[in-house]
């Protein structure tokens, strides 16, 4: 990961505060490097140099998209502009249109003053670390290859959401008639972005009656009604609305709708760690096979896997790392504990729409309320804490700490994870912010916080010792 002020370039793309790090010249530099890379690869593969571009609803999106689209065309790329679209919709559109790549303009859970270029390859997947490094190096070197005026790329527009929804309904596990028969009532918190467009349309197609879809913050103004990450403290409007309306569940997403959080019929927040667990519990009743998640996700998935006699594999944090591990073990499902569900029969990307379909089908088939399914899941408490990154390389810091726990059950796939009999702590540099993430899970919240606090203290003491040396 490289940083320059608020500009952060990493495996997750390039993001920053608009006008304070992420300015037009930066957009041109990165879109130019990426566009040239796509054009050259398309030429070598004898495919059209088509790039799909979509964006979430944040206020800077349209202006940033115009800069990016113009730059891509200047590199010879044809552009399919699908406008306001979720991240998984862009990913699906890359596959559906045999494109050379795709760009999503979205800073995900960051506040609305942020924006980002999230870059996809021809498989509609986030770039591999090697591909990402190539783009960063080319952007740093201003290495772009504009074409002559007669070779400028073309420009077309379309709404890609219907194709995305059609593909979800075509999954053999999804039965809209069975869902319709349950007469579910659903509350959607669209965080004033693309989820507020996509989820109601999906719900109608899944068989939820129009009068039973209740929308909160579904106007795509980009002026987020609450902090963008779908966490309990940010979703009190939704947790209050579900029981007040007598609804069966609530759905919450982040601004680009690749993460899904749930509220049960009693108005209780279902930890986003459990979204992938619910999806796996549903899928394993129909199809057996491995599951892949990242090191920072709850051990609840192992508990549910044991019930179904299935295997769970762990990867480094970052969607592409989960995806690559899914390929390696031929996983039937994957995800991340931030509310991400990856359905390989659809595409290899986190997809809140697919997750929603799985949850509704699970409710329809069990005939149980979400509260009952929620209560039946393993329950752990997780604390997601952080420390500012010191001047010391984080790899050195975590390596030194690891030496102190050589006799413990540890993993260094991604930072340092230390497993204890009934709890764990995971410390790693963030892919998207200049911080060290400190995640801890334990039987109770107090115990999880105490574990996180313990290791934050150990890290601070180690920083002081290393800086004094």
N, C-alpha and C positions, 0 to 999 in steps of 0.2 A: 504494500500500500504506500502511495506517495501523497503528501499533503502540501498545499500552498495556500496559506491563509485558511479560508473556509472551503477551499476546493480540495476534494478528496477523490483520488483515482485509485480504484481497487478492483478485485474480482467482481464486485457488484456494480461496476460502471464508474462514471464520473459524476459527482454531485457537489453542490455548493449553494451558497446564498446568492440569489440573483442580484447582480449589481455590486456584490462584495465577494468576488472570487469567481462566480459563474457569470461571466459577461459575454457579449456577442462574439468577441474575438476567441474566447475559449470554446464556445459552441462551434465556431467555424473550424477551429484547429482539430477538435476531436471528431466532429462529423466529417471533416475532410479526410482525416487519416482513416476513419472507419469506411467511408465511402470508397476511397481508393482501394482499400483492402478487399471490400466486397466485389468491386468491379474486376479486380485482377483475378480473384478466385472464380468468379462467374465465367470469365473468359476462358480460364484453364479447364473448367468443368463443362464448358459449352452449355451453360444455362443463361437465361436472361438475367441481367444485372438489376433485378428488382429488389427494392427494400421497402418493407412495410413500416409505416410510422403511425403511432397512436399516442395518445396523451391522457393524463388524468385532468381533473377540472381546475387545478390550482391556477390563480390569476395570471401567472406568467406563461402558462402553457401554450397559448395560441401564438404569442410573439416568438417564443423560443422555437416552436415547431416551424414557423415560417423561415427562420434562419437556417435550421437544420435541413429542411426540405430543399431550400434553394442551394445549399452547399452540396447536398447529395447529388442533385441534378447536375451541378457543375463538375462533379467527378464522373459523370457518365451514367449514374444510376437512375433507373426508372423508379418512381416513387408511387406507392399506393398509400394514400392518406386515408386512414379509417377514423380519424377525428377522435372524439371522446370515446375511449375504449379501455377496458381493463387490461392489465398485464397479460393474463391468460388468453384473452381474446386476440391480442397482438400475436402471441406465440402460436395460437391456432391458425391465424391468418397467414403466417409465414409458411406453415405446412400446406395449407389449403391452396396457396397460390404458387407453390414451388419457388419461393423467393430465395434470394441469396442471403437475406438477413432481415433484421428488424430493429427498430429503435423505439423504446417506450420512454416518453418524457414524463417522468414521475420520480419524486424523491420519497416514495413509499410513506413511511410513518413520520418523516421529518415535517416540521411546521410548514405553513403555506408560503413562507418567504424563500424556502428552498426549492430547487428543482434539480433534475438529473437526467442524464442520458443512460438508460439501461440497454445494453447492446446484446443482440441475439445473433446466433449463427444460422446457417441454412436449415438446421433441424428445429428451429424455433426454441432453442435452448440458450441459456446464458453462456457467454464465452468461457472456454476453458482457461485456466490460469495462463497457459502458454499463449493462447490467442489474445487474452487480455493484455498480457505484457507486450505483445507485438503492437497492439493499438496504442498503448501508452507510450511506448518508445517512438512510434511514428509521430504521435501528436507532439511529444516533447521536441522532436527534431523538425516539426512543421513539415513532415514528409507526406505531402499529398500530390496527386497527379491530375490536375484539371484537364478536361478534354476541350477540344476546339468547338467553336460555336455550332457546327453542324452535327455534333455528337452529343449535345446536351440531353440529359435524361428526360423522359416524359413524366406526366403528372396525371393521376386519376384518383378518384375518391369513391368510397363505398362504405356501407354499414356492414361490418363483419360480425356483429352480434348474433344475427339469426343463424348463421352457419355454426357458430360456437354452440348455441343452444340446441340446434338440430343434432350435433354430434353427441351431446350429453344425453339427449333423449334416445339416441340410437344405441347406447350402451345396453347390453343384454340384461344387466341387473336393474335397470330403471324401468318402472311400469307406471306411467302417469295415471292410468285408470285406477290402479290400486291406491295411489296417493290421493286421487280425487275422492275416492269412496270414504276416506277418513275425515273429510271436511275440516282440514286443518286451518287454523287461524294463525297468521304469522306477522310479526312486527319487524320492520327493516329499518336499521339506522345506516343510512348511506353516506354519512360524514360529508354531505354536500359535494360528492364527487361521483365517479363513474359507477360505483356500486349501487347508487340510488337510481340509476338508469337500468343496469343489468339485472339486479336481483328481482325487482318486481316483474320484469318481462319473463324471466326464467320461471318464477313461481306460477305465473298464469299458465305457462306451457306445461308445467308439471301437474296441473290440475287443481291448483289452489284458486278458489273463487275470487273474483276481483274484489268483492266486498270484504273478503277475509285477509287481504293484504293491506296492512297499515304502515304507512311510510312516515319515518322521522328523518329530517335532514336529507331528503332525497333530491332537492333541487341542486343541480350541478353548478353552483356558484363558485366553488373553490374556496369559499370563506368558511373554514371548518367550524362547526358548531361547538366542538370540544377538541382537546388534544387528539392528534390523529391516530395514535397507537390504540388498538382495541383492548384496553386494560380496564379492570373493574372500576377504578376511580373515575374514568372518563365516560362511563356508560350508565350513569345513574338514571338518565332520562329513559333509557331503554329498559333497565331493570324495574323501574316503576311502571312503565307503560304496559309491559306484558301482563302482569296480574290485573291491572286496572281495566284492561280491555278484554280480559278473559281469554287471552291468546294462548296457543299451545307452545309457542317458542318465539324467541327473538334472535335476529341475525345482525351481526355487526361486522364490518369490514374496514380495512385501511383504505387510504385514498385510491390505490390502484387495484384493489379487490383481488389480491392474491392470498390474503390471510382472512380467515373466518373465525369469529368468536361467537359463542352461543349463550343464550339466556333461557333457562328452563321455565316451565309453566308456573312455577312458584316465584318467579322473579329472581332466581339465583343465577349469578354469573357462573357459567361453566368454564373453568380455566381454559384458556386457549391451548394449553398443553394437552388438553383432553380431546380437542377436535380430531386430531389424527388417530387417537385411541378409539373413539367412537366409530370412525370410518373403517378402521381395521377390524373392529369387532363385528361390524356389518359384513364386510367383504369376506372374512374368514368363515362365515356361515355358508358361503356359496362356493368359495374357491380357496384352495390352499396354496401356500407359497411364501417366500421370504418377504420381510418388511425391512425398509432402510430408513433410519432417521439420523439426526446428528448427535454429537456428544452432549450438547446442552439440553436435550429433550428429556422429559420425565421418564423415570424407570417404570411408570405405569404401563407403558407399551410392552415391556417384557412380561409383566404380570398377565396381561390379556393374551399375549402370545402363548404363554404357558398353558392357559386354559384351552386354547385351540391346538396345542402341540405344534406350534410354528416357531420359526426362527426370526430373530431381529439382528440386524447388522448396523453398526455405527460408522459415521463418517465425520470428517471435519465440518464445521459450520459453513454454510453457504450453499445455496440451492444447487449449484453445478456440482459440488462435491457429493451431495446426496444422490444426484442423478447419475453421476459416474459410477458410484457404488451400486446403484440399482441395476445398471447394465451388467456389472461384474457378476452379481449374484442372481440375475434374472428375477428381480423382485416383482411381485404382483401389486404392490402398493408402496408408497413412500411418503415422507412428509417431514415437517419440522415443527417443533413445539411452539412456534409462534402463530399457530393456526393454519399452517400450510398443509394441504393434502395434494399428493401427486399421484395421478391415475394414469399409468402408462398406456392403458388401452385408449386413452384420449390424447395425451401428449405428456412430455416430460417437463412439467412445470407446476408450481403451486397454483391451485385453482379454487377460489372460494365458491365459484358456481358449481363445480363438480362436487366439492365438499357438501354444499347445500343439498344437492340431489341425493347424495348418499345418506345424509341424516334424515331427510324426509322419507326416503324409501325404508330406512331402518324403523322409523316410527310406524309406518304403514304396515310393515310385516310383523312387528312384535305386538302391535295393538296397545303398547304401553305408552304412558306419557313420558316426555323427556326427563322429568324429575325422577322417575323410577329408573330409567337407564343411567342417569347421572349418579344416583345413589349406589347403583350396582358396580360402578367403576372403582378401581383402586384410587385412593386419595392420598396425595402427598402435598406438602407445602413447598413452594419454590420462591426464592427471593432472587430478583435480578438487580444486582447492584453494579457499581462501577467505580473506577479510580481514574483521575486524569493521568495520561501517559507522561512519564518523566522523560528527561533527555536521554536516559539510558535506553539502549535497545530492549524492547520488551522480551525478545527471545532470550537474551542474556539473563534478565531478571527471573524469568520463569525457569530457566535451566538451573540457576543457582538455588531456587526454592525447591526444585525437584530433587536436588542432591540431598536435601534434608528429609526426604520421604522415599528414599530408595527402597525401603523394605515394604512400602505400602503398595496397594493395587493402583497403578497409575497408567495414564495414557498420555502420550505426547504427540498424537496425531494432529492436534490443533491446540497450541498452547499447552496447558497442563491441567489434566483432570485427575483428581484423587478420589478413589472410591473407598468408602468405609462400609461396614456391614449393613447399615440401614440409612445411609445418607451419602452425599457426594458434593464436591465443590469443583467448579470448572472455571479456570482463569485463562483468558485469551484476549489478544488485541482485537478490537472491533474492525469489521470490514468497511464500516460506513461512517465512523466517527473517531476522532483522535482520543480514544479512551481505552482503558483496559476493562473488559467486562469480567465481573465476578458473580457467577451464578452458583447458587447452593440449593440443594433439595434435602428435606428431612421430614420426619413424621409430622411435625407441627411448624407453624410459621415462626414461632419464637426460636425454635431450635435451628431452623434454616437461617434466620437472621443472625443468630449467634455464630453459626458456622461461617457465614459470609464476613461478619465483623472480625472474627478471629483471623481469617486469612488476609483481609485488608490490612489489619495491624501488622501481620507478619511481612506483608509486601512493603508497607511503609518503613518498617524497621530495616528490611533488607536494602531498600533504596538508600536510606541514610548511610548504611554501612558501605555500600558500593561507591556512593558519591564521596565518602570521606577517605576511601582507600587511595 
